[in-house]
Amino acid sequence: MNPIDDFLTTLTSPRTAERYRAALEEFTAWYRQTNGTEPDWKLLTPVEVKDYIAYLQTVRRLSPASVNLRLAAIRSLLKYLGRSLRVKGPNQVLPPVRALTPRELGRLLAAAEGSPRDNAVLNLLARAGLRVSEVTALQLADVELNGRSGWLTIRHQFSNLLDMDRQIWDTDVSGAYRSDCCHLYGQEVMSKMDSSYQRSAAASLLFVG
């Protein structure tokens, strides 16, 4: 067996193995055509790999994602052979995210009217500006309600000063949250919720399921 076959047998994903095989065979064909010989993987230099990347970008005009896939295959093979390859691939530019129009947002919220839980989640995302990870990490103890107003404490486990804990005030979100809690835990639980209950539920996720 050649080094490529040996390497591919160590991969657990058939799809990854298939894509890496195609990428390595492409590189082998380019190397053979360019240098008139088969590549010696144990002696392959970063300069040769950079030349290949330039070929993929200028001649074949492949996207950064396609180039980086081929580079990942080469890098993984060399790592399997006990080598490291310090060659940086092209940066991938992600397209800007398009925000929903007011009409689209209204239709989305209307579709969730039958589910208090989904309605609350969408309100937190769309009107309070929370991230998905922040919504899913919310706990009962992070919620404070007072009549028709309230606030959420968004907690972060990172030391980044730009990502510190913060509080969000929003009466619309508070109402959506109240309807969701009633749906999940019942009117009686909400009416009796006090500080001692919140402390006992500190480890309970707000949105279940």
ROSE-4610 file (N, C-alpha, C; in Angstrom, 1 decimal, always signed):
// ROSE-4610
residu = [M/M/M/N/N/N/P/P/P/I/I/I/D/D/D/D/D/D/F/F/F/L/L/L/T/T/T/T/T/T/L/L/L/T/T/T/S/S/S/P/P/P/R/R/R/T/T/T/A/A/A/E/E/E/R/R/R/Y/Y/Y/R/R/R/A/A/A/A/A/A/L/L/L/E/E/E/E/E/E/F/F/F/T/T/T/A/A/A/W/W/W/Y/Y/Y/R/R/R/Q/Q/Q/T/T/T/N/N/N/G/G/G/T/T/T/E/E/E/P/P/P/D/D/D/W/W/W/K/K/K/L/L/L/L/L/L/T/T/T/P/P/P/V/V/V/E/E/E/V/V/V/K/K/K/D/D/D/Y/Y/Y/I/I/I/A/A/A/Y/Y/Y/L/L/L/Q/Q/Q/T/T/T/V/V/V/R/R/R/R/R/R/L/L/L/S/S/S/P/P/P/A/A/A/S/S/S/V/V/V/N/N/N/L/L/L/R/R/R/L/L/L/A/A/A/A/A/A/I/I/I/R/R/R/S/S/S/L/L/L/L/L/L/K/K/K/Y/Y/Y/L/L/L/G/G/G/R/R/R/S/S/S/L/L/L/R/R/R/V/V/V/K/K/K/G/G/G/P/P/P/N/N/N/Q/Q/Q/V/V/V/L/L/L/P/P/P/P/P/P/V/V/V/R/R/R/A/A/A/L/L/L/T/T/T/P/P/P/R/R/R/E/E/E/L/L/L/G/G/G/R/R/R/L/L/L/L/L/L/A/A/A/A/A/A/A/A/A/E/E/E/G/G/G/S/S/S/P/P/P/R/R/R/D/D/D/N/N/N/A/A/A/V/V/V/L/L/L/N/N/N/L/L/L/L/L/L/A/A/A/R/R/R/A/A/A/G/G/G/L/L/L/R/R/R/V/V/V/S/S/S/E/E/E/V/V/V/T/T/T/A/A/A/L/L/L/Q/Q/Q/L/L/L/A/A/A/D/D/D/V/V/V/E/E/E/L/L/L/N/N/N/G/G/G/R/R/R/S/S/S/G/G/G/W/W/W/L/L/L/T/T/T/I/I/I/R/R/R/H/H/H/Q/Q/Q/F/F/F/S/S/S/N/N/N/L/L/L/L/L/L/D/D/D/M/M/M/D/D/D/R/R/R/Q/Q/Q/I/I/I/W/W/W/D/D/D/T/T/T/D/D/D/V/V/V/S/S/S/G/G/G/A/A/A/Y/Y/Y/R/R/R/S/S/S/D/D/D/C/C/C/C/C/C/H/H/H/L/L/L/Y/Y/Y/G/G/G/Q/Q/Q/E/E/E/V/V/V/M/M/M/S/S/S/K/K/K/M/M/M/D/D/D/S/S/S/S/S/S/Y/Y/Y/Q/Q/Q/R/R/R/S/S/S/A/A/A/A/A/A/A/A/A/S/S/S/L/L/L/L/L/L/F/F/F/V/V/V/G/G/G]
num = [1/1/1/2/2/2/3/3/3/4/4/4/5/5/5/6/6/6/7/7/7/8/8/8/9/9/9/10/10/10/11/11/11/12/12/12/13/13/13/14/14/14/15/15/15/16/16/16/17/17/17/18/18/18/19/19/19/20/20/20/21/21/21/22/22/22/23/23/23/24/24/24/25/25/25/26/26/26/27/27/27/28/28/28/29/29/29/30/30/30/31/31/31/32/32/32/33/33/33/34/34/34/35/35/35/36/36/36/37/37/37/38/38/38/39/39/39/40/40/40/41/41/41/42/42/42/43/43/43/44/44/44/45/45/45/46/46/46/47/47/47/48/48/48/49/49/49/50/50/50/51/51/51/52/52/52/53/53/53/54/54/54/55/55/55/56/56/56/57/57/57/58/58/58/59/59/59/60/60/60/61/61/61/62/62/62/63/63/63/64/64/64/65/65/65/66/66/66/67/67/67/68/68/68/69/69/69/70/70/70/71/71/71/72/72/72/73/73/73/74/74/74/75/75/75/76/76/76/77/77/77/78/78/78/79/79/79/80/80/80/81/81/81/82/82/82/83/83/83/84/84/84/85/85/85/86/86/86/87/87/87/88/88/88/89/89/89/90/90/90/91/91/91/92/92/92/93/93/93/94/94/94/95/95/95/96/96/96/97/97/97/98/98/98/99/99/99/100/100/100/101/101/101/102/102/102/103/103/103/104/104/104/105/105/105/106/106/106/107/107/107/108/108/108/109/109/109/110/110/110/111/111/111/112/112/112/113/113/113/114/114/114/115/115/115/116/116/116/117/117/117/118/118/118/119/119/119/120/120/120/121/121/121/122/122/122/123/123/123/124/124/124/125/125/125/126/126/126/127/127/127/128/128/128/129/129/129/130/130/130/131/131/131/132/132/132/133/133/133/134/134/134/135/135/135/136/136/136/137/137/137/138/138/138/139/139/139/140/140/140/141/141/141/142/142/142/143/143/143/144/144/144/145/145/145/146/146/146/147/147/147/148/148/148/149/149/149/150/150/150/151/151/151/152/152/152/153/153/153/154/154/154/155/155/155/156/156/156/157/157/157/158/158/158/159/159/159/160/160/160/161/161/161/162/162/162/163/163/163/164/164/164/165/165/165/166/166/166/167/167/167/168/168/168/169/169/169/170/170/170/171/171/171/172/172/172/173/173/173/174/174/174/175/175/175/176/176/176/177/177/177/178/178/178/179/179/179/180/180/180/181/181/181/182/182/182/183/183/183/184/184/184/185/185/185/186/186/186/187/187/187/188/188/188/189/189/189/190/190/190/191/191/191/192/192/192/193/193/193/194/194/194/195/195/195/196/196/196/197/197/197/198/198/198/199/199/199/200/200/200/201/201/201/202/202/202/203/203/203/204/204/204/205/205/205/206/206/206/207/207/207/208/208/208/209/209/209]
x = [+0.8/+0.0/+0.9/+0.4/+1.2/+0.7/+1.5/+1.2/-0.3/-0.8/-2.1/-3.1/-3.0/-3.9/-3.8/-2.6/-2.4/-3.1/-2.9/-3.5/-5.0/-5.6/-7.0/-7.7/-7.0/-7.6/-7.8/-7.1/-7.2/-8.4/-9.0/-10.1/-11.4/-12.2/-13.4/-14.6/-14.5/-15.6/-15.4/-16.3/-16.1/-16.2/-17.0/-17.1/-15.8/-15.2/-13.9/-12.8/-12.8/-11.8/-12.0/-13.2/-13.4/-13.0/-13.2/-12.8/-11.3/-10.7/-9.3/-8.6/-9.1/-8.5/-8.5/-9.6/-9.7/-8.7/-8.6/-7.7/-6.3/-5.9/-4.5/-4.2/-5.1/-4.9/-4.7/-5.5/-5.4/-4.0/-3.5/-2.2/-1.1/-1.2/-0.3/-0.2/-1.3/-1.4/-0.7/-1.0/-0.4/+1.1/+1.5/+3.0/+3.7/+3.1/+3.7/+3.9/+2.8/+2.8/+3.8/+3.9/+4.8/+6.3/+6.6/+7.9/+8.4/+7.5/+8.0/+8.3/+7.8/+8.1/+7.0/+6.9/+5.9/+6.3/+5.4/+5.8/+6.3/+7.4/+7.9/+7.3/+6.3/+5.6/+6.5/+7.5/+8.4/+9.4/+9.5/+10.4/+9.7/+8.4/+7.6/+7.9/+8.1/+8.4/+7.2/+7.2/+6.2/+6.1/+7.3/+7.3/+6.5/+6.6/+5.9/+4.4/+4.0/+2.6/+2.1/+2.8/+2.4/+2.2/+3.1/+3.0/+1.7/+1.3/+0.1/-1.1/-1.1/-2.1/-2.3/-1.2/-1.2/-1.9/-1.5/-2.1/-3.6/-4.1/-5.5/-6.3/-5.6/-6.3/-6.2/-5.1/-4.9/-5.3/-5.1/-5.4/-6.7/-7.0/-8.3/-9.4/-8.9/-9.8/-10.8/-10.3/-11.1/-11.4/-12.5/-12.9/-12.0/-11.9/-11.0/-11.4/-12.7/-13.1/-12.6/-12.6/-12.1/-10.6/-9.9/-8.4/-8.1/-8.8/-8.5/-8.8/-9.8/-10.1/-8.9/-8.3/-7.2/-5.9/-5.8/-4.7/-4.8/-6.0/-6.3/-5.9/-6.2/-5.9/-4.4/-3.7/-2.2/-1.6/-2.1/-1.6/-1.9/-3.1/-3.4/-2.5/-2.3/-1.4/+0.0/+0.5/+1.9/+1.9/+0.9/+0.8/+0.8/+0.1/+0.1/+1.5/+2.3/+3.7/+4.7/+4.2/+5.0/+5.6/+5.0/+5.5/+4.5/+5.0/+4.1/+4.2/+3.1/+3.1/+2.6/+3.5/+3.1/+2.8/+1.8/+1.3/-0.1/-0.3/-1.6/-2.4/-3.7/-4.6/-5.2/-5.9/-6.6/-7.7/-8.0/-9.1/-10.4/-11.4/-12.7/-13.5/-14.1/-15.0/-16.4/-17.0/-18.4/-19.4/-20.4/-21.3/-22.1/-22.4/-23.1/-24.4/-24.8/-26.1/-27.2/-28.2/-29.3/-30.4/-30.7/-31.7/-33.1/-34.0/-35.3/-36.0/-36.9/-37.7/-38.8/-39.3/-40.4/-41.6/-41.9/-42.9/-42.5/-41.3/-40.8/-40.8/-40.3/-40.3/-41.7/-42.6/-44.0/-44.6/-44.3/-44.8/-44.2/-42.9/-42.3/-42.9/-43.1/-43.7/-45.2/-45.9/-47.2/-47.3/-46.3/-46.2/-46.0/-45.4/-45.1/-46.1/-47.2/-48.2/-48.8/-48.9/-49.4/-48.5/-47.2/-46.3/-45.7/-46.1/-45.6/-44.0/-43.5/-42.1/-41.4/-41.8/-41.2/-41.3/-42.5/-42.7/-41.8/-41.6/-40.6/-39.2/-38.8/-37.4/-37.3/-38.2/-38.1/-38.1/-38.9/-38.8/-37.5/-36.9/-35.6/-34.5/-34.6/-33.7/-33.9/-35.1/-35.4/-35.5/-36.1/-36.4/-35.3/-34.8/-33.8/-32.4/-32.2/-30.9/-30.0/-30.5/-29.7/-29.2/-28.0/-27.5/-28.2/-28.1/-28.7/-28.1/-26.8/-26.1/-26.6/-26.9/-27.3/-28.7/-29.6/-30.9/-30.9/-30.2/-30.2/-29.6/-28.7/-28.0/-28.8/-29.9/-30.6/-31.2/-31.1/-31.6/-32.7/-33.5/-34.6/-34.1/-33.0/-32.5/-32.0/-31.9/-31.5/-32.6/-33.9/-35.1/-35.6/-35.9/-36.6/-37.8/-39.0/-40.2/-40.8/-41.4/-42.1/-43.3/-44.4/-45.6/-45.5/-45.6/-45.5/-44.1/-43.1/-41.8/-40.8/-39.6/-38.6/-37.3/-36.4/-35.1/-34.5/-33.5/-32.8/-31.3/-30.6/-29.2/-28.5/-27.7/-27.0/-25.6/-25.3/-24.1/-23.1/-21.8/-20.8/-19.7/-19.1/-18.1/-16.7/-16.6/-15.3/-14.8/-13.5/-12.8/-12.7/-13.2/-13.1/-14.0/-13.4/-14.1/-15.2/-15.2/-16.2/-17.4/-17.3/-18.3/-18.7/-18.8/-19.1/-20.6/-21.0/-22.4/-23.1/-24.4/-25.1/-26.6/-27.4/-28.8/-29.6/-30.7/-31.5/-32.9/-33.4/-34.7/-35.6/-36.8/-37.7/-39.1/-40.1/-41.4/-42.0/-41.8/-42.4/-41.8/-40.4/-39.8/-40.2/-40.4/-40.9/-42.2/-43.2/-44.5/-44.4/-43.5/-43.4/-42.8/-41.8/-41.3/-42.3/-43.1/-44.1/-45.1/-45.5/-46.5/-45.8/-44.5/-43.8/-43.6/-43.3/-43.2/-44.5/-45.6/-46.9/-47.1/-46.7/-46.9/-46.1/-44.8/-44.0/-44.2/-44.5/-44.5/-45.8/-46.8/-48.1/-48.2/-49.5/-49.8/-49.4/-49.6/-49.4/-47.9/-47.0/-45.6/-45.2/-45.7/-45.3/-45.8/-47.0/-47.5/-46.8/-46.2/-45.5/-44.0/-43.5/-42.0/-41.5/-40.5/-39.8/-38.3/-37.6/-36.1/-35.6/-36.3/-35.8/-36.1/-37.2/-37.5/-36.4/-36.1/-35.2/-33.8/-33.4/-32.1/-32.1/-33.2/-33.3/-33.3/-33.7/-33.8/-32.7/-31.6/-30.5/-29.9/-29.9/-29.3/-30.2/-31.5/-32.5/-32.5/-32.5/-32.5/-33.9/-34.0/-35.2/-36.1/-35.4/-36.1/-35.7/-36.7/-36.5/-37.0/-36.2/-36.6/-36.2]
y = [-1.2/+0.0/+1.3/+2.3/+3.5/+4.4/+5.5/+6.3/+6.9/+7.2/+7.7/+6.7/+5.4/+4.4/+4.1/+4.1/+3.8/+4.9/+6.2/+7.3/+7.2/+7.0/+7.0/+5.9/+4.8/+3.8/+4.2/+5.3/+5.8/+6.7/+7.2/+8.1/+7.4/+7.9/+7.3/+7.6/+8.8/+9.2/+8.8/+8.0/+7.6/+8.8/+9.8/+11.0/+11.8/+11.9/+12.6/+11.9/+10.5/+9.7/+9.9/+9.9/+10.0/+11.4/+12.4/+13.8/+14.0/+13.4/+13.5/+12.8/+11.6/+10.8/+11.6/+12.2/+12.9/+14.1/+14.8/+15.9/+15.5/+14.4/+14.0/+13.4/+12.8/+12.4/+13.5/+14.6/+15.8/+16.4/+16.5/+17.1/+16.2/+14.9/+14.0/+14.2/+14.3/+14.6/+15.9/+16.9/+18.3/+18.2/+17.5/+17.4/+16.7/+15.6/+14.8/+15.6/+16.3/+17.1/+18.3/+18.9/+20.0/+19.7/+18.6/+18.2/+17.0/+16.3/+15.1/+13.9/+13.9/+12.7/+12.7/+11.6/+11.4/+12.2/+12.7/+13.5/+12.5/+12.9/+12.2/+12.9/+12.3/+13.0/+13.3/+12.5/+12.8/+13.9/+14.3/+15.4/+16.6/+16.6/+17.7/+19.0/+20.1/+21.3/+22.3/+23.2/+24.3/+25.1/+25.3/+26.1/+25.3/+24.0/+23.2/+23.3/+23.3/+23.3/+24.7/+25.8/+27.1/+27.3/+26.7/+26.7/+26.1/+25.0/+24.3/+25.2/+25.8/+26.7/+27.8/+28.4/+29.5/+29.0/+27.7/+27.1/+27.0/+26.5/+26.3/+27.7/+28.7/+30.0/+30.8/+30.7/+31.5/+30.8/+29.5/+28.7/+28.1/+27.4/+26.7/+27.6/+28.7/+29.7/+29.1/+28.2/+27.6/+28.6/+28.3/+29.2/+28.9/+29.8/+29.6/+28.3/+28.0/+26.7/+25.5/+25.5/+24.4/+24.2/+25.4/+25.3/+24.8/+25.3/+24.9/+23.4/+22.9/+21.4/+20.6/+21.0/+20.3/+20.5/+21.7/+21.9/+21.1/+20.9/+20.1/+18.7/+18.2/+16.8/+16.6/+17.5/+17.4/+17.5/+18.5/+18.7/+17.4/+16.8/+15.7/+14.5/+14.3/+13.2/+13.4/+14.6/+14.8/+14.6/+15.0/+14.8/+13.3/+12.5/+11.1/+10.5/+11.2/+10.7/+11.3/+12.0/+12.6/+13.9/+14.6/+15.9/+17.0/+18.2/+19.4/+20.3/+20.9/+21.7/+23.1/+24.1/+25.4/+26.3/+26.0/+26.8/+27.3/+28.5/+29.1/+29.2/+28.7/+28.8/+30.2/+30.4/+31.6/+31.9/+33.1/+33.4/+33.3/+32.7/+32.5/+33.7/+34.4/+35.6/+35.1/+35.2/+34.8/+35.9/+35.5/+36.5/+37.2/+38.5/+39.1/+38.5/+38.4/+37.9/+38.9/+38.4/+39.3/+39.3/+40.5/+40.6/+40.4/+39.8/+39.7/+41.0/+41.2/+42.4/+42.3/+43.5/+43.5/+42.5/+42.4/+41.5/+40.1/+39.7/+38.4/+38.0/+39.0/+38.7/+38.6/+39.4/+39.3/+37.9/+37.4/+36.1/+35.0/+35.2/+34.1/+34.1/+35.2/+35.3/+34.8/+35.1/+34.6/+33.1/+32.5/+31.0/+30.3/+31.1/+30.5/+30.8/+31.4/+31.8/+30.6/+29.5/+28.3/+27.7/+28.1/+27.6/+28.7/+28.8/+29.9/+29.8/+28.6/+28.4/+29.0/+28.6/+29.1/+30.6/+31.1/+32.5/+33.3/+32.8/+33.4/+33.4/+32.3/+32.1/+33.1/+33.2/+34.2/+35.6/+35.9/+37.3/+37.7/+36.7/+37.0/+37.1/+36.4/+36.5/+37.8/+38.0/+39.1/+40.5/+40.6/+41.9/+42.2/+41.2/+41.5/+41.4/+40.8/+40.7/+39.7/+38.6/+37.6/+36.7/+36.1/+35.0/+33.7/+32.8/+31.5/+30.8/+30.9/+30.3/+30.9/+32.2/+32.9/+32.4/+32.3/+31.8/+30.4/+29.5/+28.1/+28.0/+28.9/+28.8/+29.5/+30.2/+30.9/+29.9/+30.3/+29.5/+30.3/+29.6/+30.3/+31.4/+31.2/+32.3/+33.5/+33.5/+34.6/+35.6/+35.2/+36.0/+36.7/+38.0/+38.7/+39.4/+39.1/+39.7/+40.6/+41.7/+42.6/+43.2/+42.6/+43.1/+42.8/+43.8/+43.6/+44.0/+44.2/+44.5/+43.4/+43.5/+42.5/+42.6/+41.8/+41.8/+40.4/+40.2/+39.0/+39.3/+38.4/+38.5/+37.5/+38.0/+37.2/+37.0/+35.7/+35.4/+34.8/+35.1/+34.6/+34.0/+32.9/+32.2/+32.5/+33.6/+34.0/+35.2/+35.4/+36.5/+37.7/+37.6/+38.7/+39.9/+41.0/+42.2/+42.6/+42.3/+42.6/+41.7/+40.6/+39.6/+39.4/+40.5/+40.4/+40.1/+39.7/+39.6/+40.9/+40.8/+42.0/+41.8/+42.8/+42.7/+43.4/+42.7/+43.2/+43.5/+44.7/+45.1/+45.1/+44.5/+44.5/+44.0/+44.8/+44.4/+43.4/+43.6/+42.6/+41.2/+41.2/+39.9/+39.3/+40.2/+39.8/+39.1/+39.7/+39.1/+37.8/+37.7/+36.4/+35.4/+35.8/+34.8/+34.3/+35.3/+34.9/+33.8/+34.0/+33.1/+31.7/+31.7/+30.5/+29.7/+30.5/+29.8/+29.2/+30.0/+29.4/+28.1/+28.1/+26.9/+25.8/+26.0/+25.0/+24.5/+25.5/+25.1/+25.4/+26.1/+26.3/+27.6/+28.1/+29.3/+29.3/+28.2/+28.2/+28.4/+27.8/+27.9/+29.4/+30.0/+31.4/+32.3/+32.1/+33.0/+32.8/+31.7/+31.4/+31.5/+31.9/+31.9/+33.1/+32.8/+33.8/+33.5/+34.3/+34.2/+32.8/+32.2/+30.8/+29.8/+30.0/+29.0/+29.2/+30.5/+30.8/+30.2/+30.3/+29.7/+28.2/+27.6/+26.1/+25.7/+26.6/+26.3/+26.9/+27.3/+28.0/+27.2/+25.9/+25.1/+24.6/+25.1/+24.6/+25.5/+24.9/+25.6/+26.2/+27.4/+28.1/+27.4/+27.1/+26.5/+25.1/+24.2/+22.8/+22.2/+21.2/+20.5/+21.2]
z = [+0.0/+0.0/+0.0/-0.7/-0.7/+0.5/+0.7/+1.9/+1.9/+0.8/+0.7/+1.2/+0.7/+1.1/+2.6/+3.0/+4.5/+5.3/+4.9/+5.6/+5.6/+4.4/+4.3/+5.1/+5.4/+6.2/+7.7/+8.1/+9.4/+9.6/+8.6/+8.7/+9.0/+9.9/+10.3/+9.5/+8.8/+7.9/+6.5/+5.9/+4.5/+3.6/+3.9/+3.0/+3.1/+4.2/+4.3/+3.6/+3.7/+3.1/+1.5/+1.1/-0.4/-0.9/-0.1/-0.6/-0.5/+0.6/+0.7/-0.4/-0.7/-1.8/-3.1/-3.4/-4.7/-4.6/-3.5/-3.4/-3.5/-2.9/-3.0/-4.3/-5.0/-6.4/-7.3/-7.1/-7.9/-7.7/-6.5/-6.2/-6.8/-6.7/-7.3/-8.8/-9.5/-10.9/-11.3/-10.5/-10.8/-10.6/-9.5/-9.2/-10.3/-10.8/-11.8/-13.1/-13.4/-14.7/-14.6/-13.4/-13.2/-13.0/-12.3/-12.0/-12.7/-13.4/-14.2/-13.3/-12.1/-11.1/-10.1/-9.4/-8.4/-7.1/-6.4/-5.1/-4.1/-3.4/-2.3/-1.0/-0.4/+0.7/+1.8/+2.1/+3.2/+2.9/+1.7/+1.3/+0.7/+0.7/+0.1/+0.9/+0.2/+0.8/+0.8/+1.7/+1.7/+0.4/-0.2/-1.4/-2.5/-2.6/-3.6/-3.3/-2.1/-1.7/-2.0/-1.8/-2.1/-3.6/-4.4/-5.8/-6.3/-5.6/-5.9/-5.6/-4.4/-4.1/-5.1/-5.5/-6.5/-7.8/-8.2/-9.4/-9.2/-8.1/-7.8/-7.9/-7.4/-7.4/-8.7/-9.4/-10.6/-11.9/-11.9/-13.2/-13.1/-12.0/-11.9/-11.3/-10.6/-10.1/-9.1/-8.2/-7.2/-6.1/-5.4/-4.3/-3.1/-2.1/-0.9/-0.2/-0.1/+0.6/-0.2/-1.5/-2.3/-2.1/-2.1/-1.9/-0.6/+0.4/+1.8/+2.1/+1.4/+1.5/+1.0/-0.2/-0.7/+0.2/+0.7/+1.6/+2.9/+3.4/+4.6/+4.3/+3.1/+2.8/+2.8/+2.2/+2.2/+3.6/+4.3/+5.7/+6.6/+6.4/+7.2/+6.9/+5.6/+5.2/+5.7/+5.7/+6.2/+7.7/+8.4/+9.8/+10.1/+9.3/+9.5/+9.3/+8.5/+8.2/+9.2/+10.2/+11.2/+10.9/+9.9/+9.5/+9.8/+9.8/+9.9/+8.7/+8.3/+7.1/+7.5/+7.5/+7.9/+6.7/+6.0/+4.8/+5.1/+5.0/+5.3/+4.0/+4.1/+3.0/+2.8/+1.7/+1.5/+2.5/+2.9/+3.8/+3.1/+3.8/+3.3/+3.7/+2.7/+3.0/+3.0/+4.1/+4.2/+3.7/+3.0/+2.6/+3.7/+3.6/+4.8/+5.0/+6.3/+6.7/+6.4/+5.7/+5.4/+6.5/+7.0/+8.1/+7.5/+8.4/+7.9/+7.8/+6.8/+6.7/+7.8/+8.1/+9.1/+8.7/+7.5/+7.1/+7.3/+7.0/+7.2/+8.6/+9.5/+10.9/+11.5/+11.0/+11.4/+11.1/+9.9/+9.5/+10.3/+10.6/+11.4/+12.8/+13.4/+14.8/+14.7/+13.6/+13.5/+13.4/+12.8/+12.6/+14.0/+14.9/+16.2/+17.3/+16.9/+17.9/+18.6/+18.0/+18.7/+19.7/+19.8/+20.7/+21.5/+22.8/+23.7/+23.8/+23.8/+23.9/+22.7/+21.5/+20.3/+20.2/+20.6/+20.5/+21.4/+22.6/+23.5/+22.9/+22.4/+21.8/+20.7/+19.8/+18.7/+19.1/+20.1/+20.7/+21.2/+21.9/+22.5/+21.4/+20.4/+19.3/+18.5/+18.1/+17.2/+17.9/+19.1/+19.7/+20.7/+21.4/+22.4/+21.9/+20.7/+20.1/+20.7/+21.3/+21.9/+20.8/+21.1/+20.2/+20.5/+19.6/+19.8/+21.1/+21.2/+22.3/+23.6/+23.6/+24.8/+25.2/+24.2/+24.5/+25.1/+24.5/+24.9/+26.3/+26.7/+28.0/+29.1/+28.8/+29.9/+30.9/+32.2/+33.3/+34.0/+34.8/+35.4/+36.3/+37.0/+37.9/+37.1/+35.8/+35.0/+34.7/+35.1/+34.8/+36.0/+35.9/+36.9/+36.3/+36.9/+36.4/+37.5/+37.0/+37.9/+37.2/+37.4/+36.7/+35.2/+34.4/+32.9/+32.4/+33.3/+32.9/+33.5/+33.1/+33.6/+32.9/+33.3/+32.7/+32.7/+31.8/+31.7/+32.0/+32.7/+32.9/+31.9/+31.0/+30.1/+30.6/+30.9/+31.5/+30.5/+30.7/+29.8/+30.7/+30.2/+30.9/+30.4/+29.6/+29.0/+29.7/+29.7/+30.3/+29.4/+28.2/+27.2/+27.8/+27.9/+28.5/+27.6/+26.3/+25.4/+25.5/+26.3/+26.4/+27.9/+28.6/+30.0/+30.2/+31.4/+31.7/+31.5/+31.1/+30.9/+31.1/+31.4/+31.6/+30.4/+30.1/+29.0/+29.5/+29.3/+29.7/+28.4/+28.6/+27.4/+27.9/+27.8/+28.3/+27.4/+26.1/+25.1/+25.3/+25.5/+25.8/+27.1/+28.1/+29.4/+29.3/+28.5/+28.4/+27.6/+26.6/+25.9/+26.8/+27.7/+28.6/+29.6/+30.1/+31.1/+30.5/+29.3/+28.7/+28.5/+28.2/+28.0/+29.4/+30.4/+31.7/+32.2/+31.9/+32.3/+31.5/+30.3/+29.4/+30.0/+30.4/+30.8/+32.3/+33.2/+34.6/+35.3/+34.6/+35.1/+35.8/+35.9/+36.5/+38.0/+38.7/+40.1/+40.4/+39.6/+39.9/+39.7/+38.6/+38.4/+39.5/+40.0/+41.0/+42.3/+42.6/+43.8/+43.7/+42.5/+42.3/+43.2/+44.1/+44.9/+44.8/+45.6/+45.6/+46.0/+47.0/+47.4/+46.3/+45.6/+44.4/+43.3/+43.1/+42.0/+42.4/+43.6/+44.0/+43.8/+44.2/+44.0/+42.5/+41.7/+40.2/+39.4/+40.1/+39.5/+38.4/+38.5/+37.5/+36.4/+36.5/+35.5/+34.3/+33.1/+31.9/+31.7/+31.2/+30.9/+29.9/+28.7/+27.6/+27.5/+27.7/+27.8/+26.5/+25.9/+24.7/+23.4]
